[in-house]
Amino acid sequence: MTLKNKWVQLAILAAIILILPAFFPSGYYYRVGALVFVNALSVVGLVILIGYAGQISLGHAGFAGIGAYACALAPVHLGIPPVLAILLGAAISAVLALLIGRPILRLKGYYLGVATLGFGILVSMVLSNERGLTGGPDGMAVPSLGLRPLLRDMGLRLSGGEFWYIFNAAALLTGIWIALNLYQSATGRAMRALHGSETAAQTVGIDVSRFKLQAFIISAVYASVGGSLLALQNGFITPDVAGFMHSVEMVTMAVLGGVGSVLGATFGAAVLTLLPQILTVFHDYEHLVLGLVMILVMIFLPLGLLPSLAARIRWRGV
């Protein structure tokens, strides 16, 4: 990926984000767009872990739960602003990823997947059982971010949906910019060497354990920030944010769009977030149709939606 290519990708995505509101028939679609950006941010982190470093995680929703509950609990119990609570959740997630990553990243394949799954289940259970602190399965309210009054004082009057659309879009573009820069860096090249062959990477002097751990920590921070933004946007959070199904959704979004491509995974997150909105016309068959769509994509577009479509366009253009 060249420097020019990186800026072209960012420019295309930014242009799409700016143009889309012109086609929104109501303010509801700002909320849906903001949700797409939150999911995409978490999935970009998985691209770094799975697509760059070749490591699987089925428990990354646990880090999203930590970020979400940091924004719910820290302002109340520690008195810190929600914006700083996002950073606190990211820091806690990074430390936890460091601590658990050292032992579990020695595992490979489905052993690694089961180990990370266990972490996600553990976080979800803690959030569900600590009723006095987290509200248990019923969840708890999340304080407001507190930036909208400041924007009004500056003369910017935005609805809730408009604000979160802009705020989450800025967070996503920043996350993608970091991921694309990482791809080009020496660290990114080392991570991608692991994906090809850990043995070969070790042979040429790459510290395999170090770079696997770095990828795990970075992806955990992405998931945590995504969870924080989701909690702040909704104003309410439940332990489901750290549940197994959320982890599966995140991995599915990454694979569906193209786990080796940052923009592809973003596209996958958009598709999987929007499909349930579109498939409501099928009512009881919604999940059946959604599963069928995913199976067909994996059969006929095995690289993911965006990379496979781009490859076919290039092939026809030759």
C-alpha positions as CSV (number, residue, x, y, z in Angstrom):
1,M,0.0,0.0,0.0
2,T,1.5,3.3,-1.1
3,L,1.2,6.6,0.8
4,K,-1.0,7.9,-2.0
5,N,-3.2,4.9,-1.8
6,K,-3.7,5.4,1.9
7,W,-4.9,9.0,1.4
8,V,-7.1,8.0,-1.5
9,Q,-8.9,5.4,0.7
10,L,-9.4,7.9,3.5
11,A,-10.7,10.6,1.0
12,I,-13.2,8.2,-0.5
13,L,-14.6,7.1,2.8
14,A,-14.7,10.7,4.1
15,A,-16.6,11.7,0.9
16,I,-19.1,8.9,1.4
17,I,-19.7,10.0,5.0
18,L,-20.3,13.6,4.0
19,I,-22.6,12.8,1.0
20,L,-24.8,10.2,2.7
21,P,-26.8,12.6,4.9
22,A,-28.2,14.2,1.7
23,F,-30.1,11.0,1.1
24,F,-31.4,10.5,4.7
25,P,-35.2,10.8,4.7
26,S,-35.3,11.3,8.5
27,G,-33.1,11.8,11.6
28,Y,-33.4,8.1,12.4
29,Y,-30.8,7.3,9.7
30,Y,-28.2,9.5,11.4
31,R,-28.5,7.1,14.4
32,V,-28.1,4.1,12.1
33,G,-25.1,5.6,10.4
34,A,-23.5,6.4,13.8
35,L,-24.1,2.7,14.8
36,V,-22.3,1.6,11.6
37,F,-19.3,3.7,12.5
38,V,-19.1,2.3,16.0
39,N,-19.2,-1.3,14.7
40,A,-16.7,-0.5,12.0
41,L,-14.3,1.0,14.5
42,S,-14.3,-2.3,16.5
43,V,-13.9,-4.3,13.4
44,V,-10.9,-2.3,12.2
45,G,-9.2,-3.5,15.4
46,L,-10.0,-7.1,14.5
47,V,-8.4,-6.5,11.0
48,I,-5.2,-5.6,12.8
49,L,-5.4,-8.8,14.9
50,I,-6.8,-11.3,12.4
51,G,-5.9,-9.7,9.0
52,Y,-2.5,-8.4,9.8
53,A,-1.1,-10.7,12.5
54,G,-3.2,-13.8,11.7
55,Q,-4.5,-14.4,15.3
56,I,-8.2,-15.2,16.0
57,S,-10.3,-13.9,18.9
58,L,-13.8,-14.9,19.8
59,G,-13.9,-12.8,23.0
60,H,-13.2,-9.3,21.8
61,A,-16.7,-8.1,22.9
62,G,-15.3,-8.4,26.5
63,F,-13.1,-5.4,25.8
64,A,-16.1,-3.6,24.3
65,G,-17.9,-4.3,27.6
66,I,-15.0,-2.9,29.6
67,G,-15.0,0.3,27.5
68,A,-18.8,0.6,27.8
69,Y,-19.0,0.2,31.5
70,A,-16.0,2.5,32.1
71,C,-18.1,5.3,30.6
72,A,-21.1,4.2,32.8
73,L,-19.2,3.8,36.1
74,A,-16.2,6.1,36.0
75,P,-18.2,9.5,35.9
76,V,-20.4,8.3,38.8
77,H,-17.8,6.7,41.1
78,L,-14.6,8.6,40.2
79,G,-16.1,11.9,39.1
80,I,-14.2,12.0,35.8
81,P,-15.7,13.3,32.6
82,P,-17.1,10.7,30.1
83,V,-14.5,11.8,27.5
84,L,-11.7,10.8,29.9
85,A,-13.7,7.7,30.8
86,I,-13.2,6.5,27.2
87,L,-9.4,6.8,27.7
88,L,-9.7,5.0,31.1
89,G,-11.6,2.1,29.5
90,A,-9.0,1.9,26.7
91,A,-6.2,1.9,29.2
92,I,-7.8,-0.9,31.3
93,S,-8.4,-2.9,28.2
94,A,-4.8,-2.5,27.1
95,V,-3.5,-3.6,30.5
96,L,-5.8,-6.6,30.5
97,A,-4.8,-7.5,27.0
98,L,-1.2,-7.4,28.0
99,L,-1.8,-9.6,31.0
100,I,-4.0,-12.3,29.4
101,G,-2.3,-12.0,26.0
102,R,1.1,-13.3,27.2
103,P,-0.2,-16.7,28.1
104,I,-3.0,-17.3,25.6
105,L,-1.2,-16.1,22.5
106,R,1.1,-19.0,22.9
107,L,-1.8,-21.1,21.7
108,K,-2.7,-21.5,18.1
109,G,-5.8,-22.1,15.9
110,Y,-9.0,-23.1,17.7
111,Y,-7.2,-23.4,21.0
112,L,-6.6,-19.7,20.8
113,G,-10.2,-19.1,19.8
114,V,-11.5,-21.0,22.8
115,A,-9.1,-19.2,25.2
116,T,-10.3,-15.8,24.0
117,L,-13.9,-17.0,24.1
118,G,-13.4,-17.8,27.8
119,F,-12.2,-14.3,28.5
120,G,-15.2,-12.8,26.8
121,I,-17.6,-15.1,28.7
122,L,-15.8,-14.2,32.0
123,V,-16.2,-10.5,31.5
124,S,-19.9,-10.9,30.5
125,M,-20.6,-13.0,33.6
126,V,-18.9,-10.4,35.9
127,L,-21.0,-7.6,34.4
128,S,-24.2,-9.7,34.8
129,N,-23.6,-10.9,38.4
130,E,-22.3,-7.7,40.0
131,R,-25.8,-6.2,40.3
132,G,-24.9,-3.7,42.9
133,L,-22.3,-2.1,40.7
134,T,-23.4,-2.7,37.1
135,G,-27.1,-3.2,37.5
136,G,-26.8,-6.8,36.4
137,P,-28.7,-8.1,33.4
138,D,-31.0,-5.1,33.5
139,G,-28.1,-2.8,32.7
140,M,-27.6,0.8,33.7
141,A,-27.8,4.4,32.4
142,V,-24.7,6.0,30.9
143,P,-24.0,9.8,31.6
144,S,-24.2,12.2,28.7
145,L,-20.9,13.0,26.9
146,G,-21.6,16.7,27.6
147,L,-20.3,18.1,24.4
148,R,-23.5,19.2,22.8
149,P,-24.1,22.2,25.1
150,L,-20.6,23.3,24.3
151,L,-21.3,23.1,20.6
152,R,-24.5,25.1,21.0
153,D,-22.5,27.8,22.7
154,M,-20.3,27.8,19.6
155,G,-23.4,28.2,17.4
156,L,-23.6,24.6,16.2
157,R,-27.1,23.3,16.9
158,L,-27.1,19.5,16.2
159,S,-29.7,16.9,17.0
160,G,-28.6,13.8,18.9
161,G,-28.4,11.7,15.8
162,E,-26.4,14.4,13.9
163,F,-24.0,14.8,16.7
164,W,-23.2,11.1,17.0
165,Y,-23.0,10.7,13.3
166,I,-20.2,13.3,13.1
167,F,-18.5,12.3,16.3
168,N,-18.4,8.6,15.5
169,A,-17.4,9.3,11.9
170,A,-14.4,11.3,13.2
171,A,-13.5,8.5,15.5
172,L,-13.7,5.9,12.7
173,L,-11.6,8.0,10.3
174,T,-9.0,8.4,13.0
175,G,-9.0,4.7,13.7
176,I,-8.7,3.8,10.0
177,W,-5.9,6.4,9.6
178,I,-3.9,4.7,12.4
179,A,-4.5,1.2,11.0
180,L,-3.4,2.2,7.5
181,N,-0.3,3.9,9.0
182,L,0.4,0.7,11.0
183,Y,0.1,-1.3,7.8
184,Q,2.9,0.6,6.2
185,S,5.2,0.6,9.3
186,A,7.9,-1.8,10.2
187,T,5.6,-3.1,13.0
188,G,2.8,-3.7,10.4
189,R,5.2,-5.6,8.1
190,A,6.3,-7.8,11.0
191,M,2.7,-8.5,11.9
192,R,1.9,-9.5,8.3
193,A,4.9,-11.7,8.2
194,L,3.4,-13.6,11.2
195,H,0.2,-14.1,9.2
196,G,2.2,-15.7,6.4
197,S,4.2,-18.1,8.6
198,E,5.3,-17.7,12.2
199,T,8.2,-20.1,11.7
200,A,9.5,-18.1,8.7
201,A,9.1,-14.8,10.5
202,Q,11.0,-16.2,13.5
203,T,13.7,-17.4,11.2
204,V,14.4,-13.9,9.8
205,G,14.6,-12.5,13.4
206,I,11.1,-11.3,14.1
207,D,10.1,-11.5,17.7
208,V,6.9,-13.4,17.2
209,S,5.5,-13.2,20.7
210,R,6.1,-9.5,20.9
211,F,4.3,-8.6,17.7
212,K,1.4,-10.9,18.4
213,L,0.9,-9.3,21.7
214,Q,1.1,-5.8,20.2
215,A,-1.6,-6.7,17.7
216,F,-3.8,-8.1,20.5
217,I,-3.4,-5.0,22.7
218,I,-4.1,-2.6,19.8
219,S,-7.2,-4.5,18.7
220,A,-8.4,-4.5,22.4
221,V,-8.1,-0.7,22.5
222,Y,-10.1,-0.4,19.3
223,A,-12.9,-2.7,20.7
224,S,-12.9,-0.7,24.0
225,V,-13.3,2.7,22.3
226,G,-16.1,1.2,20.1
227,G,-17.9,-0.1,23.2
228,S,-17.5,3.3,24.9
229,L,-19.0,5.2,22.0
230,L,-21.9,2.7,21.8
231,A,-22.7,3.2,25.5
232,L,-22.5,7.0,25.2
233,Q,-24.6,7.1,22.1
234,N,-27.4,4.9,23.5
235,G,-27.3,6.4,27.0
236,F,-27.8,2.9,28.4
237,I,-25.9,-0.3,28.4
238,T,-26.4,-4.0,29.3
239,P,-24.0,-6.9,29.6
240,D,-25.0,-8.0,26.1
241,V,-22.3,-5.7,24.8
242,A,-19.7,-8.1,26.2
243,G,-21.7,-11.2,25.2
244,F,-20.6,-14.1,23.0
245,M,-23.0,-13.1,20.2
246,H,-21.4,-9.6,20.0
247,S,-18.0,-11.2,19.6
248,V,-19.3,-13.4,16.8
249,E,-20.9,-10.4,15.1
250,M,-17.6,-8.5,15.2
251,V,-15.6,-11.4,13.6
252,T,-18.4,-12.0,11.0
253,M,-18.3,-8.3,10.0
254,A,-14.5,-8.5,9.5
255,V,-14.7,-11.7,7.5
256,L,-17.7,-10.7,5.5
257,G,-16.2,-7.5,4.3
258,G,-12.6,-8.8,3.9
259,V,-10.5,-9.4,7.0
260,G,-7.3,-8.4,5.2
261,S,-8.6,-5.0,4.2
262,V,-9.4,-2.1,6.5
263,L,-11.9,-0.6,4.1
264,G,-13.3,-4.1,3.4
265,A,-14.0,-4.8,7.0
266,T,-15.6,-1.3,7.3
267,F,-17.8,-2.2,4.4
268,G,-18.7,-5.6,6.1
269,A,-19.6,-3.8,9.3
270,A,-21.9,-1.5,7.3
271,V,-23.6,-4.4,5.5
272,L,-24.1,-6.5,8.6
273,T,-25.4,-3.5,10.6
274,L,-27.8,-2.4,7.8
275,L,-29.1,-5.8,6.7
276,P,-31.3,-6.4,9.8
277,Q,-32.9,-2.9,9.1
278,I,-33.6,-3.9,5.5
279,L,-34.7,-7.5,6.3
280,T,-37.4,-6.4,8.8
281,V,-39.9,-6.9,5.9
282,F,-39.3,-10.6,6.2
283,H,-40.3,-10.6,9.9
284,D,-39.9,-14.2,11.2
285,Y,-37.5,-15.1,8.4
286,E,-35.1,-12.2,9.0
287,H,-32.3,-14.4,10.6
288,L,-32.8,-17.1,8.0
289,V,-32.3,-14.6,5.1
290,L,-29.4,-13.0,6.8
291,G,-27.6,-16.4,7.3
292,L,-28.3,-17.3,3.7
293,V,-26.8,-14.0,2.5
294,M,-23.7,-14.7,4.6
295,I,-23.3,-18.2,3.3
296,L,-23.6,-17.1,-0.3
297,V,-21.0,-14.4,0.2
298,M,-18.5,-16.9,1.7
299,I,-19.0,-19.4,-1.1
300,F,-18.9,-17.0,-4.1
301,L,-16.8,-14.2,-2.6
302,P,-14.4,-16.0,-0.3
303,L,-12.0,-13.0,0.1
304,G,-14.9,-11.0,1.5
305,L,-17.2,-8.6,-0.2
306,L,-15.0,-5.6,-1.0
307,P,-11.7,-7.4,-2.0
308,S,-13.5,-10.0,-4.1
309,L,-15.6,-7.3,-5.9
310,A,-12.4,-5.2,-6.5
311,A,-10.5,-8.2,-7.8
312,R,-13.3,-9.0,-10.3
313,I,-13.4,-5.4,-11.5
314,R,-9.7,-5.4,-12.1
315,W,-9.8,-8.8,-13.9
316,R,-12.6,-7.5,-16.2
317,G,-10.6,-4.3,-16.8
318,V,-7.5,-6.2,-18.0
